[in-house]
Structure formats: C-alpha cells, structure tokens
Amino acid sequence: MSTQGNTEVKPCLITGGCGFVGRNMTLRQLSMGKEVWVIDDLSTGSDPSEWLPEGYQQQAGQHPSITVFQGPQKLIFLKGDLLRLMAGGLDSDGIQLPKFGDVFHFAAVVGGRATIEGNPMAVAIDLAMDSCMFNWAVRDGNVERMLYPSSSAAYPISMQESEGHVALKESDIEFGGALGQPDMTYGWSKLTGEYLARVAAEHYGLHVACVRPFSGYGEDQDESYPIPAIAARAARKESPITVWGSGLQGRDFVHIQDCIDFMLLVLDKISDGSAANIGSGQLTNFRQVAALFVELAGYETEVKPLVDKPVGVHSRYGDPTFSREVLGWEPKISIREGFARVLAEARKRHGIADEVGA
C-alpha cells in the first residue's frame, strides 16, 4: 500500500464499483485493508451482496440509499445515480461523504460493440458524469488522488485500419496538436475526460493519472463482451463456433487482475493527468481467440464468421514501451492462462462439468 504523506489511511471511493472493473478494484482495495465507498446505480452492475467474499454482513446505513457491509474491512454502498448526486444531489439528500484518499472513477455507460455503435447517444452521458466528477474532485479538497480510466478507443481510428495499422503509443494523442478521430462517441468522451484530467492537475493541483486500457477481460465479465461470450460457446462445445464480423479484427487482451495491478502502480507514478497504456503489445484476432477456446475446451470445430455483426476498428493494440521501460510493468497472466480461467468459470456458470484432461 502506498503512503500519502501522513499516517492516516483515508477511505477510497470507487464510482461504478459494482461493475466488472469496479468490483475487481473494490475487492482489491478491501484486501489491502482499505475502507471502501462505492457509488453505483446497479443499471449494469450487481449488488455487493452477490460478490463480496464470505464474512461480510449487511447492515442498514444512516441513510435509506446507503448499505453498510461489515467484514474484515468496511464497504459502504451508496445506491444512486452518480450524475445527479455529484451535480448537487448529495446535499439535497442529506448525504455527507468523507474526505477520500484515492478515487477511482469507473462509472460510465460502456456496453459492448453493439451499444457503442447501436446507441451512441446513450454513451454521451459519460461526458456529463466526468465533468461533474472532476468538478467535485477539485472542490473543497475532497480528494487526494484520482484515477481516470480513459480507453484505447481514444486513439485515432486512422491508425487502426487493416492496412498500415501500428502499435499505439501514448504520444499518438497529443493535446495541443493533431488529435485525430477517436472511436465514436465513446472515444470522444474518454478523450474529453483525459483533457479534464489535465485541467484538474494543471489548474487545481489535483494528483490525477489516466490509463488507456486495451481489451480487458476476466472470469466475472458479462457475456455481452466477446471473451466470456466466446468462452460460453466453447464451454457448450458449439459447432461451428461463431465470432462477430470476419473474425480477422484483432485486439490486445489483458486480464483484469493485470489491469488492476497497473492502475495502482500508475497512481503512484503519474500525477499530472497524463495517460499510460494497459496493453501487452500482442495483437490477437477473434478467429485465433475462438480457436484457442476450442482447444482449451478439448474439441475440434470450424470458426464461423457472423459478417452482419458490428466489429469496430480492424487492429487495436498498444505499444508497451512506456509501461515496460518507464513504469516497470508487464502483464503476469498469459492469454492462454487467462482464457483457461474464463472457460472454467463459463463451465461453472452454465452448469457444465469440467472434463478430465481438457
């Protein structure tokens, strides 16, 4: 656990703390001995009672919207709409937040590719949430340090085509220079959030770091995302096994626990609002993804493209030079190991027994 200049360990706040990334960060912070506050409206996340480890008891809070989970550490869950709360709803509801050490702002409308392309205006609400969060963070010394999760979607799509694609490096986004066209509304919202982080650091002195995750995945990710969806098909031994689009589009896959490790590291190393990639530098296309899951599941079949499905950019992968050489970080969990974990969870989720030797 990093020190923050005094002996008092302040609680941390995790917005969107019941979603995939948020709950993994929440569990990590609890394991580090932190008191954790979570704000989530449960529009996509799941209640902490469903994923907290054994030993946590649910208690009523001092406000109807607050539930306390007491265990080895304390988790305070505030169920509510982040935008309304940070825009003034806290005062009107009579909710008082403590001063926080670290804030992890994961609350966002994300969804899979179907949401990003099929309902782009829904994603635009992220702009409002980010602006309210940064305004709150710089007001009255509410926060010591803040992590803003941007996205690899903020990178110019012109650098991610089938011909001439490159490993994306942090300097490919240059505020004050030519930014390029990010990936739809989601990319624009994350690019704007990064700019707000720079403003918060330069004009208000907030310690803030940004990360640009590539394709994070993990055992408890919803099946609206590609890796758990393909794992479920392999667990059921579907034949043929399907992938969206041509299947030749590639991504840079990183396990959620490696992502959490990196976020904690970068918050210690970066304070000026600049961003760092969370990526391995390895480009893997979805036909290769499906083939690996089929191999891990212990059967043989063809991979069938679904060409009518949305696919996004053709090739998105990060240049890991800064993360490796400056920050000293590399992923610990290989794709093979990570996918095997996801497949095992898919079998459990769908009531499919593990096969000996599979």
Secondary structure, 3 states (H helix, E strand, C coil): CCCCCCCCCCCEEEECCCCHHHHHHHHHHHHCCCCEEEEECCCCCCCHHHCCCCCCEEEECCCCCEEEEECCCEEEEEECCHHHHHHHHHHHHCCCCCCEEEEEECCCCCCCHHHHHHCHHHHCHHHHHHHHHHHHHHCCCCEEEEEEECCHHHCCHHHCCCCCCCCECHHHCCCCCCCCCCCHHHHHHHHHHHHHHHHHHHHHCCEEEEEEECEEECCCCCCCCHHHHHHHHHHCCCCCEEEEECCCCEECEEEHHHHHHHHHHHHHHCCEEEEEEECCCCCEEHHHHHHHHHHHHCCCCCEEEECCCCCCCCEECECCHHHHHHCCCCCCCCHHHHHHHHHHHHHHHCCCCCCCCC
